[in-house]
Amino acid sequence: MSAEARLKELGLVLPKLPKPVANYVPYRLAGNLLFLSGQGPSENGVALTGKLGAEIGIEEGYRRARLIGLGLLAAMHDALGSLDRVDFIVKLLGMVNALPNFNDSPKVINGCSDLFVEVFGEAGRHARSAVGNVMLPNQISVEIEAIVAVKS
């Protein structure tokens, strides 16, 4: 099943592509690689802030990472015209705004990883880093960037 069909089957709606908040572009296509700038979680146009291990738990962090995954899918769709042009997800870098003793960043970033496997199947499995940070820009709770291989 195609990624576009799978998206519809799952009942997922891609959000509007977020505009960059600084001097960068949301994505850059270089040969058959698509580099996606980091995105933070938002709902109804409002950035979701806070620290994991303080006011935010793992389940909410997972949900926020999934929201970011939808935003990254929107960037892929904007860059390529169709998610069906994605060959496979190469790598994610997930950063979690967390207390120093929070050790569950991988569980949070699974929200995005799981979404990509749901949409792309085995092509959604990827290399990944999931790291904790003492802060992220504007105190967003999670930020994720991606590298995607594009079909030639």
N, CA, C and O atoms as a GROMACS GRO file, in nm:
protein
  608
    1MET      N    1   0.084  -0.117   0.000
    1MET     CA    2   0.000   0.000   0.000
    1MET      C    3   0.089   0.124   0.000
    1MET      O    4   0.191   0.128   0.069
    2SER      N    5   0.050   0.224  -0.077
    2SER     CA    6   0.130   0.347  -0.087
    2SER      C    7   0.122   0.425   0.045
    2SER      O    8   0.029   0.408   0.124
    3ALA      N    9   0.219   0.510   0.066
    3ALA     CA   10   0.221   0.593   0.188
    3ALA      C   11   0.101   0.687   0.191
    3ALA      O   12   0.042   0.708   0.297
    4GLU      N   13   0.065   0.743   0.077
    4GLU     CA   14  -0.051   0.833   0.072
    4GLU      C   15  -0.179   0.759   0.109
    4GLU      O   16  -0.262   0.811   0.183
    5ALA      N   17  -0.194   0.637   0.056
    5ALA     CA   18  -0.313   0.556   0.088
    5ALA      C   19  -0.312   0.516   0.235
    5ALA      O   20  -0.417   0.516   0.301
    6ARG      N   21  -0.196   0.483   0.286
    6ARG     CA   22  -0.185   0.444   0.427
    6ARG      C   23  -0.222   0.560   0.518
    6ARG      O   24  -0.289   0.541   0.620
    7LEU      N   25  -0.178   0.680   0.482
    7LEU     CA   26  -0.211   0.800   0.558
    7LEU      C   27  -0.363   0.816   0.569
    7LEU      O   28  -0.416   0.844   0.676
    8LYS      N   29  -0.431   0.798   0.456
    8LYS     CA   30  -0.578   0.809   0.455
    8LYS      C   31  -0.642   0.698   0.536
    8LYS      O   32  -0.736   0.722   0.611
    9GLU      N   33  -0.590   0.576   0.521
    9GLU     CA   34  -0.644   0.462   0.594
    9GLU      C   35  -0.633   0.484   0.746
    9GLU      O   36  -0.722   0.444   0.821
   10LEU      N   37  -0.525   0.545   0.789
   10LEU     CA   38  -0.503   0.572   0.931
   10LEU      C   39  -0.584   0.692   0.979
   10LEU      O   40  -0.590   0.720   1.099
   11GLY      N   41  -0.647   0.765   0.885
   11GLY     CA   42  -0.726   0.882   0.921
   11GLY      C   43  -0.642   1.000   0.965
   11GLY      O   44  -0.689   1.086   1.040
   12LEU      N   45  -0.518   1.005   0.917
   12LEU     CA   46  -0.428   1.113   0.956
   12LEU      C   47  -0.437   1.230   0.858
   12LEU      O   48  -0.440   1.210   0.736
   13VAL      N   49  -0.441   1.349   0.912
   13VAL     CA   50  -0.446   1.470   0.832
   13VAL      C   51  -0.317   1.547   0.859
   13VAL      O   52  -0.282   1.573   0.974
   14LEU      N   53  -0.248   1.583   0.753
   14LEU     CA   54  -0.123   1.657   0.769
   14LEU      C   55  -0.153   1.802   0.806
   14LEU      O   56  -0.243   1.864   0.749
   15PRO      N   57  -0.078   1.855   0.900
   15PRO     CA   58  -0.097   1.996   0.936
   15PRO      C   59  -0.037   2.087   0.829
   15PRO      O   60   0.035   2.042   0.739
   16LYS      N   61  -0.067   2.214   0.840
   16LYS     CA   62  -0.004   2.312   0.753
   16LYS      C   63   0.144   2.317   0.788
   16LYS      O   64   0.181   2.313   0.906
   17LEU      N   65   0.228   2.326   0.686
   17LEU     CA   66   0.372   2.329   0.707
   17LEU      C   67   0.409   2.451   0.791
   17LEU      O   68   0.377   2.564   0.753
   18PRO      N   69   0.475   2.431   0.904
   18PRO     CA   70   0.512   2.546   0.987
   18PRO      C   71   0.615   2.634   0.918
   18PRO      O   72   0.702   2.586   0.846
   19LYS      N   73   0.603   2.763   0.940
   19LYS     CA   74   0.699   2.857   0.883
   19LYS      C   75   0.823   2.862   0.973
   19LYS      O   76   0.810   2.854   1.096
   20PRO      N   77   0.941   2.874   0.914
   20PRO     CA   78   1.062   2.884   0.995
   20PRO      C   79   1.055   3.004   1.089
   20PRO      O   80   1.001   3.109   1.054
   21VAL      N   81   1.110   2.987   1.209
   21VAL     CA   82   1.108   3.094   1.308
   21VAL      C   83   1.239   3.173   1.308
   21VAL      O   84   1.256   3.264   1.389
   22ALA      N   85   1.330   3.139   1.219
   22ALA     CA   86   1.458   3.209   1.210
   22ALA      C   87   1.505   3.203   1.063
   22ALA      O   88   1.425   3.180   0.973
   23ASN      N   89   1.633   3.224   1.041
   23ASN     CA   90   1.689   3.232   0.906
   23ASN      C   91   1.731   3.093   0.855
   23ASN      O   92   1.850   3.060   0.854
   24TYR      N   93   1.633   3.015   0.814
   24TYR     CA   94   1.657   2.882   0.757
   24TYR      C   95   1.537   2.843   0.673
   24TYR      O   96   1.435   2.911   0.674
   25VAL      N   97   1.549   2.732   0.601
   25VAL     CA   98   1.439   2.680   0.520
   25VAL      C   99   1.387   2.552   0.586
   25VAL      O  100   1.462   2.487   0.659
   26PRO      N  101   1.260   2.516   0.562
   26PRO     CA  102   1.206   2.397   0.628
   26PRO      C  103   1.264   2.266   0.576
   26PRO      O  104   1.259   2.164   0.645
   27TYR      N  105   1.319   2.269   0.456
   27TYR     CA  106   1.381   2.149   0.399
   27TYR      C  107   1.477   2.188   0.288
   27TYR      O  108   1.471   2.298   0.234
   28ARG      N  109   1.566   2.093   0.256
   28ARG     CA  110   1.660   2.112   0.146
   28ARG      C  111   1.679   1.977   0.078
   28ARG      O  112   1.716   1.879   0.143
   29LEU      N  113   1.653   1.973  -0.052
   29LEU     CA  114   1.674   1.852  -0.131
   29LEU      C  115   1.814   1.857  -0.190
   29LEU      O  116   1.849   1.953  -0.259
   30ALA      N  117   1.893   1.754  -0.164
   30ALA     CA  118   2.030   1.745  -0.216
   30ALA      C  119   2.045   1.608  -0.280
   30ALA      O  120   2.062   1.508  -0.211
   31GLY      N  121   2.038   1.604  -0.413
   31GLY     CA  122   2.042   1.475  -0.483
   31GLY      C  123   1.920   1.394  -0.444
   31GLY      O  124   1.807   1.441  -0.458
   32ASN      N  125   1.942   1.272  -0.396
   32ASN     CA  126   1.828   1.190  -0.356
   32ASN      C  127   1.805   1.191  -0.204
   32ASN      O  128   1.739   1.103  -0.150
   33LEU      N  129   1.861   1.292  -0.138
   33LEU     CA  130   1.840   1.306   0.006
   33LEU      C  131   1.763   1.434   0.035
   33LEU      O  132   1.794   1.541  -0.018
   34LEU      N  133   1.662   1.422   0.120
   34LEU     CA  134   1.583   1.536   0.165
   34LEU      C  135   1.615   1.558   0.313
   34LEU      O  136   1.592   1.470   0.397
   35PHE      N  137   1.668   1.676   0.345
   35PHE     CA  138   1.702   1.712   0.482
   35PHE      C  139   1.590   1.800   0.536
   35PHE      O  140   1.558   1.904   0.479
   36LEU      N  141   1.530   1.757   0.646
   36LEU     CA  142   1.420   1.830   0.706
   36LEU      C  143   1.469   1.902   0.831
   36LEU      O  144   1.528   1.840   0.920
   37SER      N  145   1.445   2.032   0.838
   37SER     CA  146   1.482   2.110   0.955
   37SER      C  147   1.406   2.060   1.077
   37SER      O  148   1.297   2.003   1.065
   38GLY      N  149   1.463   2.083   1.193
   38GLY     CA  150   1.398   2.045   1.316
   38GLY      C  151   1.267   2.119   1.336
   38GLY      O  152   1.255   2.237   1.304
   39GLN      N  153   1.171   2.048   1.390
   39GLN     CA  154   1.041   2.105   1.423
   39GLN      C  155   1.009   2.074   1.568
   39GLN      O  156   1.053   1.975   1.625
   40GLY      N  157   0.930   2.163   1.627
   40GLY     CA  158   0.879   2.141   1.762
   40GLY      C  159   0.731   2.110   1.756
   40GLY      O  160   0.668   2.125   1.651
   41PRO      N  161   0.674   2.065   1.867
   41PRO     CA  162   0.532   2.030   1.869
   41PRO      C  163   0.443   2.154   1.881
   41PRO      O  164   0.477   2.251   1.950
   42SER      N  165   0.330   2.150   1.812
   42SER     CA  166   0.232   2.257   1.827
   42SER      C  167   0.092   2.201   1.805
   42SER      O  168   0.073   2.100   1.736
   43GLU      N  169  -0.004   2.268   1.865
   43GLU     CA  170  -0.145   2.236   1.847
   43GLU      C  171  -0.220   2.366   1.826
   43GLU      O  172  -0.204   2.461   1.903
   44ASN      N  173  -0.301   2.369   1.723
   44ASN     CA  174  -0.380   2.489   1.693
   44ASN      C  175  -0.292   2.612   1.684
   44ASN      O  176  -0.332   2.720   1.728
   45GLY      N  177  -0.172   2.596   1.628
   45GLY     CA  178  -0.081   2.708   1.608
   45GLY      C  179  -0.006   2.753   1.733
   45GLY      O  180   0.064   2.854   1.730
   46VAL      N  181  -0.020   2.680   1.842
   46VAL     CA  182   0.046   2.716   1.967
   46VAL      C  183   0.158   2.615   1.995
   46VAL      O  184   0.134   2.495   1.998
   47ALA      N  185   0.280   2.667   2.016
   47ALA     CA  186   0.393   2.581   2.050
   47ALA      C  187   0.372   2.516   2.186
   47ALA      O  188   0.327   2.582   2.280
   48LEU      N  189   0.404   2.388   2.195
   48LEU     CA  190   0.392   2.314   2.320
   48LEU      C  191   0.527   2.314   2.391
   48LEU      O  192   0.626   2.262   2.340
   49THR      N  193   0.529   2.374   2.509
   49THR     CA  194   0.653   2.393   2.582
   49THR      C  195   0.654   2.307   2.708
   49THR      O  196   0.556   2.242   2.742
   50GLY      N  197   0.768   2.309   2.777
   50GLY     CA  198   0.779   2.243   2.905
   50GLY      C  199   0.889   2.138   2.907
   50GLY      O  200   0.946   2.104   2.804
   51LYS      N  201   0.917   2.088   3.026
   51LYS     CA  202   1.025   1.991   3.046
   51LYS      C  203   0.971   1.852   3.077
   51LYS      O  204   0.879   1.834   3.157
   52LEU      N  205   1.031   1.755   3.009
   52LEU     CA  206   1.003   1.615   3.040
   52LEU      C  207   1.068   1.582   3.174
   52LEU      O  208   1.179   1.624   3.204
   53GLY      N  209   0.995   1.505   3.253
   53GLY     CA  210   1.044   1.469   3.385
   53GLY      C  211   1.004   1.571   3.490
   53GLY      O  212   1.025   1.548   3.610
   54ALA      N  213   0.947   1.683   3.448
   54ALA     CA  214   0.894   1.784   3.541
   54ALA      C  215   0.743   1.784   3.522
   54ALA      O  216   0.673   1.699   3.577
   55GLU      N  217   0.692   1.880   3.445
   55GLU     CA  218   0.547   1.891   3.424
   55GLU      C  219   0.496   1.803   3.310
   55GLU      O  220   0.374   1.793   3.292
   56ILE      N  221   0.583   1.741   3.235
   56ILE     CA  222   0.542   1.657   3.122
   56ILE      C  223   0.593   1.515   3.143
   56ILE      O  224   0.710   1.494   3.174
   57GLY      N  225   0.504   1.417   3.126
   57GLY     CA  226   0.541   1.277   3.139
   57GLY      C  227   0.573   1.214   3.005
   57GLY      O  228   0.560   1.277   2.900
   58ILE      N  229   0.614   1.089   3.010
   58ILE     CA  230   0.655   1.017   2.889
   58ILE      C  231   0.541   1.007   2.788
   58ILE      O  232   0.563   1.030   2.669
   59GLU      N  233   0.421   0.974   2.832
   59GLU     CA  234   0.308   0.957   2.739
   59GLU      C  235   0.278   1.087   2.664
   59GLU      O  236   0.253   1.085   2.544
   60GLU      N  237   0.279   1.198   2.735
   60GLU     CA  238   0.254   1.327   2.670
   60GLU      C  239   0.370   1.364   2.578
   60GLU      O  240   0.349   1.420   2.470
   61GLY      N  241   0.492   1.332   2.619
   61GLY     CA  242   0.608   1.356   2.533
   61GLY      C  243   0.598   1.274   2.405
   61GLY      O  244   0.628   1.324   2.296
   62TYR      N  245   0.555   1.149   2.418
   62TYR     CA  246   0.535   1.061   2.301
   62TYR      C  247   0.433   1.124   2.206
   62TYR      O  248   0.454   1.128   2.085
   63ARG      N  249   0.322   1.174   2.262
   63ARG     CA  250   0.217   1.237   2.180
   63ARG      C  251   0.272   1.359   2.107
   63ARG      O  252   0.240   1.383   1.991
   64ARG      N  253   0.354   1.436   2.177
   64ARG     CA  254   0.413   1.554   2.115
   64ARG      C  255   0.510   1.517   2.003
   64ARG      O  256   0.514   1.583   1.899
   65ALA      N  257   0.588   1.411   2.023
   65ALA     CA  258   0.678   1.364   1.918
   65ALA      C  259   0.599   1.316   1.797
   65ALA      O  260   0.642   1.333   1.683
   66ARG      N  261   0.484   1.256   1.821
   66ARG     CA  262   0.398   1.213   1.710
   66ARG      C  263   0.344   1.334   1.633
   66ARG      O  264   0.337   1.332   1.510
   67LEU      N  265   0.307   1.440   1.705
   67LEU     CA  266   0.264   1.563   1.639
   67LEU      C  267   0.375   1.618   1.550
   67LEU      O  268   0.350   1.664   1.439
   68ILE      N  269   0.497   1.614   1.600
   68ILE     CA  270   0.611   1.659   1.519
   68ILE      C  271   0.624   1.571   1.396
   68ILE      O  272   0.650   1.621   1.287
   69GLY      N  273   0.608   1.441   1.414
   69GLY     CA  274   0.614   1.349   1.299
   69GLY      C  275   0.516   1.388   1.190
   69GLY      O  276   0.549   1.382   1.072
   70LEU      N  277   0.395   1.429   1.229
   70LEU     CA  278   0.297   1.475   1.130
   70LEU      C  279   0.348   1.600   1.059
   70LEU      O  280   0.329   1.616   0.938
   71GLY      N  281   0.412   1.689   1.134
   71GLY     CA  282   0.470   1.809   1.074
   71GLY      C  283   0.582   1.775   0.978
   71GLY      O  284   0.595   1.838   0.873
   72LEU      N  285   0.664   1.677   1.013
   72LEU     CA  286   0.771   1.634   0.923
   72LEU      C  287   0.714   1.569   0.797
   72LEU      O  288   0.768   1.588   0.688
   73LEU      N  289   0.606   1.493   0.812
   73LEU     CA  290   0.538   1.437   0.694
   73LEU      C  291   0.486   1.549   0.604
   73LEU      O  292   0.492   1.539   0.482
   74ALA      N  293   0.434   1.656   0.666
   74ALA     CA  294   0.386   1.770   0.588
   74ALA      C  295   0.501   1.835   0.511
   74ALA      O  296   0.483   1.876   0.396
   75ALA      N  297   0.618   1.843   0.573
   75ALA     CA  298   0.735   1.899   0.504
   75ALA      C  299   0.778   1.809   0.388
   75ALA      O  300   0.812   1.858   0.280
   76MET      N  301   0.776   1.677   0.410
   76MET     CA  302   0.808   1.583   0.302
   76MET      C  303   0.711   1.601   0.186
   76MET      O  304   0.753   1.608   0.070
   77HIS      N  305   0.583   1.610   0.217
   77HIS     CA  306   0.480   1.625   0.114
   77HIS      C  307   0.499   1.755   0.038
   77HIS      O  308   0.487   1.758  -0.085
   78ASP      N  309   0.530   1.863   0.108
   78ASP     CA  310   0.552   1.992   0.044
   78ASP      C  311   0.674   1.987  -0.048
   78ASP      O  312   0.670   2.039  -0.159
   79ALA      N  313   0.781   1.924  -0.002
   79ALA     CA  314   0.905   1.917  -0.079
   79ALA      C  315   0.893   1.827  -0.201
   79ALA      O  316   0.950   1.856  -0.306
   80LEU      N  317   0.819   1.716  -0.187
   80LEU     CA  318   0.818   1.612  -0.291
   80LEU      C  319   0.688   1.604  -0.370
   80LEU      O  320   0.684   1.539  -0.475
   81GLY      N  321   0.582   1.668  -0.323
   81GLY     CA  322   0.453   1.662  -0.391
   81GLY      C  323   0.370   1.541  -0.353
   81GLY      O  324   0.248   1.542  -0.370
   82SER      N  325   0.434   1.438  -0.301
   82SER     CA  326   0.365   1.316  -0.260
   82SER      C  327   0.456   1.236  -0.167
   82SER      O  328   0.576   1.228  -0.189
   83LEU      N  329   0.397   1.179  -0.064
   83LEU     CA  330   0.475   1.091   0.025
   83LEU      C  331   0.517   0.963  -0.045
   83LEU      O  332   0.605   0.892   0.002
   84ASP      N  333   0.454   0.933  -0.158
   84ASP     CA  334   0.490   0.813  -0.233
   84ASP      C  335   0.628   0.826  -0.298
   84ASP      O  336   0.681   0.726  -0.348
   85ARG      N  337   0.686   0.944  -0.299
   85ARG     CA  338   0.822   0.963  -0.352
   85ARG      C  339   0.928   0.931  -0.248
   85ARG      O  340   1.047   0.928  -0.280
   86VAL      N  341   0.887   0.908  -0.123
   86VAL     CA  342   0.982   0.871  -0.018
   86VAL      C  343   1.026   0.727  -0.041
   86VAL      O  344   0.944   0.636  -0.050
   87ASP      N  345   1.157   0.707  -0.051
   87ASP     CA  346   1.212   0.572  -0.065
   87ASP      C  347   1.220   0.508   0.075
   87ASP      O  348   1.168   0.399   0.097
   88PHE      N  349   1.285   0.577   0.167
   88PHE     CA  350   1.290   0.532   0.306
   88PHE      C  351   1.338   0.647   0.394
   88PHE      O  352   1.398   0.743   0.347
   89ILE      N  353   1.311   0.633   0.523
   89ILE     CA  354   1.358   0.729   0.621
   89ILE      C  355   1.500   0.687   0.660
   89ILE      O  356   1.521   0.573   0.704
   90VAL      N  357   1.596   0.776   0.644
   90VAL     CA  358   1.735   0.745   0.673
   90VAL      C  359   1.764   0.759   0.822
   90VAL      O  360   1.812   0.666   0.886
   91LYS      N  361   1.734   0.878   0.878
   91LYS     CA  362   1.775   0.905   1.016
   91LYS      C  363   1.689   1.013   1.079
   91LYS      O  364   1.646   1.106   1.012
   92LEU      N  365   1.664   0.998   1.209
   92LEU     CA  366   1.602   1.102   1.290
   92LEU      C  367   1.701   1.146   1.397
   92LEU      O  368   1.778   1.066   1.449
   93LEU      N  369   1.696   1.274   1.428
   93LEU     CA  370   1.762   1.326   1.547
   93LEU      C  371   1.653   1.386   1.633
   93LEU      O  372   1.590   1.485   1.596
   94GLY      N  373   1.630   1.325   1.749
   94GLY     CA  374   1.528   1.372   1.842
   94GLY      C  375   1.591   1.431   1.966
   94GLY      O  376   1.678   1.370   2.028
   95MET      N  377   1.547   1.551   2.001
   95MET     CA  378   1.600   1.622   2.118
   95MET      C  379   1.485   1.649   2.214
   95MET      O  380   1.379   1.698   2.174
   96VAL      N  381   1.507   1.618   2.341
   96VAL     CA  382   1.403   1.627   2.442
   96VAL      C  383   1.446   1.728   2.548
   96VAL      O  384   1.553   1.713   2.608
   97ASN      N  385   1.364   1.829   2.572
   97ASN     CA  386   1.388   1.927   2.678
   97ASN      C  387   1.352   1.859   2.809
   97ASN      O  388   1.235   1.836   2.838
   98ALA      N  389   1.454   1.826   2.889
   98ALA     CA  390   1.430   1.740   3.005
   98ALA      C  391   1.514   1.779   3.125
   98ALA      O  392   1.616   1.847   3.112
   99LEU      N  393   1.469   1.734   3.240
   99LEU     CA  394   1.550   1.746   3.361
   99LEU      C  395   1.676   1.661   3.343
   99LEU      O  396   1.674   1.563   3.269
  100PRO      N  397   1.786   1.696   3.410
  100PRO     CA  398   1.911   1.621   3.392
  100PRO      C  399   1.900   1.472   3.423
  100PRO      O  400   1.974   1.393   3.364
  101ASN      N  401   1.811   1.431   3.512
  101ASN     CA  402   1.800   1.289   3.547
  101ASN      C  403   1.694   1.215   3.466
  101ASN      O  404   1.663   1.100   3.497
  102PHE      N  405   1.636   1.278   3.362
  102PHE     CA  406   1.536   1.212   3.278
  102PHE      C  407   1.608   1.120   3.180
  102PHE      O  408   1.689   1.166   3.099
  103ASN      N  409   1.579   0.991   3.187
  103ASN     CA  410   1.651   0.892   3.106
  103ASN      C  411   1.566   0.828   2.997
  103ASN      O  412   1.607   0.727   2.940
  104ASP      N  413   1.450   0.884   2.967
  104ASP     CA  414   1.358   0.817   2.875
  104ASP      C  415   1.337   0.891   2.743
  104ASP      O  416   1.231   0.881   2.682
  105SER      N  417   1.439   0.965   2.698
  105SER     CA  418   1.428   1.035   2.569
  105SER      C  419   1.391   0.939   2.456
  105SER      O  420   1.309   0.975   2.372
  106PRO      N  421   1.449   0.818   2.449
  106PRO     CA  422   1.410   0.727   2.341
  106PRO      C  423   1.261   0.694   2.341
  106PRO      O  424   1.201   0.683   2.234
  107LYS      N  425   1.201   0.678   2.458
  107LYS     CA  426   1.058   0.648   2.466
  107LYS      C  427   0.975   0.764   2.412
  107LYS      O  428   0.870   0.742   2.352
  108VAL      N  429   1.020   0.886   2.434
  108VAL     CA  430   0.951   1.003   2.382
  108VAL      C  431   0.960   1.007   2.230
  108VAL      O  432   0.858   1.022   2.162
  109ILE      N  433   1.080   0.994   2.176
  109ILE     CA  434   1.101   1.005   2.032
  109ILE      C  435   1.034   0.890   1.956
  109ILE      O  436   1.009   0.901   1.836
  110ASN      N  437   1.004   0.780   2.026
  110ASN     CA  438   0.927   0.671   1.963
  110ASN      C  439   0.795   0.721   1.905
  110ASN      O  440   0.743   0.660   1.811
  111GLY      N  441   0.740   0.830   1.958
  111GLY     CA  442   0.616   0.884   1.902
  111GLY      C  443   0.629   0.915   1.754
  111GLY      O  444   0.537   0.888   1.677
  112CYS      N  445   0.742   0.970   1.714
  112CYS     CA  446   0.767   1.000   1.573
  112CYS      C  447   0.808   0.873   1.498
  112CYS      O  448   0.759   0.846   1.388
  113SER      N  449   0.897   0.796   1.558
  113SER     CA  450   0.945   0.672   1.493
  113SER      C  451   0.829   0.577   1.463
  113SER      O  452   0.820   0.522   1.354
  114ASP      N  453   0.741   0.558   1.561
  114ASP     CA  454   0.628   0.467   1.541
  114ASP      C  455   0.537   0.517   1.430
  114ASP      O  456   0.488   0.438   1.349
  115LEU      N  457   0.514   0.648   1.425
  115LEU     CA  458   0.431   0.706   1.318
  115LEU      C  459   0.491   0.677   1.181
  115LEU      O  460   0.418   0.638   1.089
  116PHE      N  461   0.621   0.695   1.166
  116PHE     CA  462   0.684   0.673   1.036
  116PHE      C  463   0.673   0.527   0.993
  116PHE      O  464   0.655   0.499   0.874
  117VAL      N  465   0.682   0.434   1.086
  117VAL     CA  466   0.666   0.292   1.053
  117VAL      C  467   0.520   0.264   1.015
  117VAL      O  468   0.494   0.186   0.924
  118GLU      N  469   0.425   0.328   1.084
  118GLU     CA  470   0.283   0.311   1.049
  118GLU      C  471   0.256   0.358   0.907
  118GLU      O  472   0.182   0.293   0.833
  119VAL      N  473   0.316   0.470   0.868
  119VAL     CA  474   0.289   0.529   0.736
  119VAL      C  475   0.370   0.462   0.626
  119VAL      O  476   0.316   0.435   0.518
  120PHE      N  477   0.497   0.433   0.650
  120PHE     CA  478   0.586   0.382   0.544
  120PHE      C  479   0.619   0.234   0.555
  120PHE      O  480   0.688   0.180   0.469
  121GLY      N  481   0.570   0.166   0.659
  121GLY     CA  482   0.606   0.026   0.678
  121GLY      C  483   0.755   0.014   0.707
  121GLY      O  484   0.813   0.098   0.775
  122GLU      N  485   0.818  -0.090   0.655
  122GLU     CA  486   0.961  -0.113   0.680
  122GLU      C  487   1.047   0.002   0.630
  122GLU      O  488   1.154   0.027   0.685
  123ALA      N  489   1.002   0.074   0.528
  123ALA     CA  490   1.076   0.190   0.477
  123ALA      C  491   1.077   0.303   0.579
  123ALA      O  492   1.155   0.398   0.566
  124GLY      N  493   0.992   0.294   0.681
  124GLY     CA  494   0.989   0.395   0.786
  124GLY      C  495   1.088   0.369   0.898
  124GLY      O  496   1.111   0.457   0.981
  125ARG      N  497   1.148   0.249   0.902
  125ARG     CA  498   1.248   0.220   1.005
  125ARG      C  499   1.375   0.297   0.970
  125ARG      O  500   1.411   0.309   0.853
  126HIS      N  501   1.443   0.348   1.072
  126HIS     CA  502   1.551   0.442   1.047
  126HIS      C  503   1.658   0.433   1.156
  126HIS      O  504   1.635   0.378   1.263
  127ALA      N  505   1.774   0.488   1.124
  127ALA     CA  506   1.875   0.512   1.226
  127ALA      C  507   1.826   0.631   1.308
  127ALA      O  508   1.746   0.711   1.260
  128ARG      N  509   1.873   0.642   1.434
  128ARG     CA  510   1.817   0.748   1.516
  128ARG      C  511   1.907   0.782   1.634
  128ARG      O  512   1.977   0.696   1.688
  129SER      N  513   1.904   0.907   1.671
  129SER     CA  514   1.960   0.953   1.798
  129SER      C  515   1.847   1.017   1.876
  129SER      O  516   1.765   1.090   1.819
  130ALA      N  517   1.841   0.991   2.006
  130ALA     CA  518   1.740   1.051   2.094
  130ALA      C  519   1.813   1.100   2.217
  130ALA      O  520   1.857   1.021   2.300
  131VAL      N  521   1.826   1.231   2.229
  131VAL     CA  522   1.908   1.288   2.334
  131VAL      C  523   1.828   1.384   2.422
  131VAL      O  524   1.732   1.446   2.377
  132GLY      N  525   1.870   1.394   2.547
  132GLY     CA  526   1.811   1.489   2.639
  132GLY      C  527   1.890   1.619   2.635
  132GLY      O  528   2.013   1.618   2.622
  133ASN      N  529   1.819   1.729   2.648
  133ASN     CA  530   1.881   1.862   2.649
  133ASN      C  531   1.829   1.937   2.772
  133ASN      O  532   1.717   1.913   2.816
  134VAL      N  533   1.910   2.027   2.826
  134VAL     CA  534   1.862   2.106   2.939
  134VAL      C  535   1.769   2.217   2.894
  134VAL      O  536   1.696   2.274   2.975
  135MET      N  537   1.770   2.249   2.765
  135MET     CA  538   1.675   2.344   2.709
  135MET      C  539   1.671   2.329   2.558
  135MET      O  540   1.764   2.277   2.496
  136LEU      N  541   1.561   2.375   2.500
  136LEU     CA  542   1.545   2.382   2.354
  136LEU      C  543   1.493   2.522   2.322
  136LEU      O  544   1.443   2.590   2.411
  137PRO      N  545   1.505   2.566   2.196
  137PRO     CA  546   1.461   2.702   2.161
  137PRO      C  547   1.318   2.729   2.206
  137PRO      O  548   1.229   2.646   2.188
  138ASN      N  549   1.297   2.846   2.263
  138ASN     CA  550   1.165   2.890   2.310
  138ASN      C  551   1.101   2.792   2.408
  138ASN      O  552   0.979   2.791   2.425
  139GLN      N  553   1.183   2.711   2.472
  139GLN     CA  554   1.139   2.613   2.572
  139GLN      C  555   1.044   2.506   2.516
  139GLN      O  556   0.968   2.446   2.592
  140ILE      N  557   1.048   2.482   2.382
  140ILE     CA  558   0.967   2.372   2.330
  140ILE      C  559   1.010   2.243   2.398
  140ILE      O  560   1.125   2.229   2.440
  141SER      N  561   0.918   2.149   2.410
  141SER     CA  562   0.945   2.027   2.485
  141SER      C  563   1.023   1.922   2.407
  141SER      O  564   1.096   1.842   2.465
  142VAL      N  565   1.007   1.920   2.275
  142VAL     CA  566   1.072   1.820   2.189
  142VAL      C  567   1.103   1.887   2.056
  142VAL      O  568   1.028   1.973   2.010
  143GLU      N  569   1.214   1.848   1.995
  143GLU     CA  570   1.246   1.889   1.859
  143GLU      C  571   1.301   1.769   1.784
  143GLU      O  572   1.381   1.692   1.836
  144ILE      N  573   1.256   1.753   1.659
  144ILE     CA  574   1.301   1.639   1.578
  144ILE      C  575   1.333   1.688   1.438
  144ILE      O  576   1.259   1.767   1.380
  145GLU      N  577   1.444   1.640   1.384
  145GLU     CA  578   1.480   1.664   1.245
  145GLU      C  579   1.497   1.528   1.176
  145GLU      O  580   1.511   1.426   1.244
  146ALA      N  581   1.497   1.528   1.042
  146ALA     CA  582   1.503   1.399   0.971
  146ALA      C  583   1.581   1.411   0.841
  146ALA      O  584   1.593   1.519   0.782
  147ILE      N  585   1.633   1.297   0.799
  147ILE     CA  586   1.692   1.281   0.666
  147ILE      C  587   1.615   1.171   0.597
  147ILE      O  588   1.593   1.064   0.655
  148VAL      N  589   1.574   1.197   0.473
  148VAL     CA  590   1.486   1.106   0.398
  148VAL      C  591   1.549   1.075   0.263
  148VAL      O  592   1.598   1.165   0.196
  149ALA      N  593   1.549   0.949   0.224
  149ALA     CA  594   1.592   0.908   0.090
  149ALA      C  595   1.473   0.918  -0.004
  149ALA      O  596   1.364   0.872   0.027
  150VAL      N  597   1.497   0.978  -0.122
  150VAL     CA  598   1.392   1.002  -0.218
  150VAL      C  599   1.411   0.908  -0.337
  150VAL      O  600   1.523   0.887  -0.384
  151LYS      N  601   1.299   0.853  -0.386
  151LYS     CA  602   1.304   0.766  -0.503
  151LYS      C  603   1.355   0.844  -0.623
  151LYS      O  604   1.318   0.959  -0.644
  152SER      N  605   1.442   0.778  -0.703
  152SER     CA  606   1.492   0.846  -0.823
  152SER      C  607   1.403   0.826  -0.942
  152SER      O  608   1.432   0.877  -1.050
   0.00000   0.00000   0.00000
